Amino acid sequence: MATSPSSETLPPGPSDVSRREAFGFWLKLGFISFGGPAGQIALMHDELVSRRRWLSERRFLHALNYCMLLPGPEAQQLATYLGWLLHRSWGGVVAGLLFILPSLGLLILLAWVYLVYGDVPLIAGVFYAIKPVVVVVVVQAAWRVGGRVLHNRWLWAIALAAFAAIFALQLPFPLIVLAAAVAGTVGGRLRPLAFSPSATARAPSDGGRDALLNDHSPIPEHARFSSWRLLRVLLIGAALWVLPMGLLTLWQGWHGPLTQMAWFFTKAALLTFGGAYAVLPYVYQGAVLQYGWLSPLQMIDGLALGESTPGPLIMVVVFVAFLGGYQGAFLGADQALAAGMLAALLVCWFTFLPSFLFVLGGAPLIEATRGELRLTAALTGVSAAVVGVIVNLALFFGWHVFMPAEAAGPDWLALGIGLIAAGLLFGRGWTVLQTLLLGAAAGLLLGVSGLLS
């Protein structure tokens, strides 16, 4: 007669993963998490599910489904969720921080090098050659997201409407997101099959019994939902947002550069449904057009650096903030570096604080509904709109790179580099990092040869 699983027959619990071992893994992940969210999630799956067996396939997918619903970088949120599941709030905070800290330090350094030495022929050549590669990368992102989302004419219609709204009407990105969510909600009622979520991957039938935290493991005590715990997380999160925002307002006033950066990127953090590419048009509208923190071409260079460094792509906001602070020199002309570093650190804080709150506050609710989480029709509509705004972003970048304002016609050399990059990404299956590195190498050769002078 079959017996029900018990604590005697199940593998040991996740507490057998020591904090030191977990810290070492999350630190390592922060330095090797290249490849964008898909590559980062695949890396965590390979390490935590397949190799280390810290948790089962179904537990991993359940956490991933929740993180995919949230605004913000899903890979960083997944690391936070899994760290929390294994080692309480301490584990979640450590995992989430270590996922972004290496990228934060590296991007501040690269942004400084970019501003100070960007006119050196070798470095100028590198950035010249990777710009067309970035254009192709954004096109690939639109293709990849569209292939996952646009399964019927209704979703195609939302994507086309979103493109027209941002390209022709120049409507703000938050308004487009709101309209897409409404369209998805209405569409879900009128055409439920058209707006239903795609089927999730099937987990092994054995429930991953050899995993430390498997399908049959009871919910850990710290993962049980408590209204008091949720209230505590919300109060702590509110304090962590209000205190620095209040200090910035007292120091510079509400319209001060740092205060406006903090407020702008707080809003951006709440609008990143569909990944970093979805919010880049909003960042562009604010950082380039509204506030003038950096130029369009500098934005493209920042995206290239974000693609070339570990961590979530949304870390490009660190580059944006550093350039805004450094070039604005609001601490004085002789303190430009300090201004850039302060702006980068503050923007990173306000960008990622909501992600920690979403996970640490909402994960207990999700654990209580394991196996029942589904994508909503509203978010299906938002995902379709994301495709349209990414296409607009690709056109915007492509125009500035291939038809530069200082030239009388097309930049044929940049077009050639872009076509080669497209062949490698779409035809040969190269990764983004491999293609960017080849573009950087080509840029070095151009700089040495003097062809760009």
C-alpha positions, 0 to 999 in steps of 0.5 A: 500500500502506498504511503504518503510522503513524510518527513522521514522519507523526504530528503533534508530541508533547504536549511541544509544549504549553509549560508556560506554556500549560498552566499558563494553561489549568489556572489558567483552568479553576480559575476557570470550572469551574462546573456540577458534574462533568458540566459540568467534564468537558464543559468540559475535553473542549471545550477540550482535545479539540475546540478545542486538540486536545491529545489525541484523543477516545479518549485523553480517554475512556480517562483519564475511564474510569479516573477514574470508577472511583476514589473522589474527585472525578472531574473534579479527578482527570481534570485531574490525569491529563491534566496528568500525561500532557502534562507528567509529575508536575509537570503533574499536580500543577499541574493538580490543584492549580489545579483546587481552589485558587480554590474553596478561597480563595473558600469560606474567604472565604464561610464567614467572611462567613456566620458573621460577617454571616449574621444581616444581613437581606440575607444571611439572606434569600439563605440562606433562599431558596437552601435549598429550591433545594438540596433540589431540586438533591439530588433532581435528582442522585438522578434523574440518577444513577438514570437512568444506573445503575438499568437493571434490577430487581437494581440497583433492589433494591440502591438500595432496600436502601441507602435502607432501611439508611441511613434506617430502620436508620441504618447507617454509610455505609462499611458500606452501600458495602461491602455494595453492593460485595459484592452487585455482585460476587455479582450479577456472577457470577450475572447478568453481563448485569445488572451489566455496564458500559454501553457507552462512547462511540465515538471517531472512526475516524481516531484523532484524528490531528490531535491532539498526543497521538492514538490512534497516539502511543506512550506517553510515557516518563514514562507507562510503568509502572515498579514503582520509580516506583509505589513512589516515589509510594506512599512520598512519599504515605505521608510526606505523610500520616504527617508532618502526621498525626503532628504533629497527634497530638503537638500535640493528641493522637489525640482532638484536634479537628484530628486527628479532622478529618484522620482523618475526611476521610481516610476520606471521601476513600476513600469518594466512589465516585459523586461528592460527593453519594454521600459527603455522607451520610457527611459529614453523619453524622460532621460533624453527628451525631457531632462536632457541627462544624456544624448541619443547616441550616448543612450545607445552606448549605455545600452551596449555597455549594459548588454556587455556586462553581467547583471540585468539589462535595466542596469543601464539606468546606472549609466544614464544616471552617472552621465546625468550627474557627471555632466550636470556637475550639480556638486560643482565643476571640480566634483563631477565624478562624485556627482556621477557616482552619487546619482548612479547609487541613488538611481540604483536604490530607487530602481531596485527597491520595489523589486525587493518589496514585491518579492519579500512581501508577495512571495508568501502569498504565492507559496500559499497558492502554488500550482494556481498562478496564471498570467492575466489577460491584462498582462497579456495585453501589456506584453503585446504592446511591449512588442510595438514599443520595442520596434519603435525603439529599434527604429529610433536607434537605427535612424541615429546610427545609420543616418547620422545628423552630421552626414549627408547620407547613410553611414554605409560602414555602420550599415555593413556592420549591422548586416554582419551582426544580423547574420550572426544573431539571426542566421548563425545563432550567436549570442548577444555577448559574442556579437558585441565582442566581435563588434568591439574587436572590429572597432579596435581595428577601425581605431588603429587604422584611422579610418574613422578620423 
